[in-house]
Structure formats: C-alpha cells, structure tokens
Amino acid sequence: MGPKKYSSYAQIDRELEILKIEKEISYQKIVLGYYKTKESITPHHLLNNFLGSFKSAFTGSYGTILNVAVPFIIKWIIDKKRG
C-alpha cells in the first residue's frame, strides 16, 4: 500500500486524531489485560479454580459437604500457620 494523498491540512489533522484515539484504545486494552491477568493469578483465585475443578467432580451430598467444609479447613490452616 502506497502513501496516502491528502488534499488539505484538515484531512491530515483528522487522520492524526483517529490514529491518536486508536493508540489510546490499544493502550487501554493492554492495561486492562494486564490487570485481568494480575487478578487471575492471585493465590485466592488460583485456589478457587483448583478447588472448583475438584468440586465439580463430586455431585450430590459430597459436593455439598465440600462446599461447606473446604472454606473452614482453609481458614483453619491459615489461622494455625499465623499463630
């Protein structure tokens, strides 16, 4: 693709403004992706995803027991390590 031909400074200014806005949108997408990635690799989310895969394997009463017991067990382990 060859260079664009402009017939006025207004067209050049308009093109520059469009490019500036596209650049800002791309930058914001990168920032948003960074924060989503940062949030998804926190220990809390990793543990929830890990336990979620096991919880879905169990159905019925086992799943209910796990949904109730696992948070208490995790809290107990954390409290035990702290003090």
Secondary structure as the mmCIF struct_conf table of DSSP 4:
data_model
#
loop_
_struct_conf.conf_type_id
_struct_conf.id
_struct_conf.beg_label_comp_id
_struct_conf.beg_label_asym_id
_struct_conf.beg_label_seq_id
_struct_conf.end_label_comp_id
_struct_conf.end_label_asym_id
_struct_conf.end_label_seq_id
BEND BEND1 SER A 7 SER A 8
HELX_RH_AL_P HELX_RH_AL_P1 TYR A 9 SER A 40
TURN_TY1_P TURN_TY1_P1 ILE A 41 ILE A 41
BEND BEND2 THR A 42 THR A 42
HELX_RH_AL_P HELX_RH_AL_P2 PRO A 43 ALA A 57
TURN_TY1_P TURN_TY1_P2 GLY A 60 GLY A 60
HELX_RH_AL_P HELX_RH_AL_P3 SER A 61 ARG A 82
#
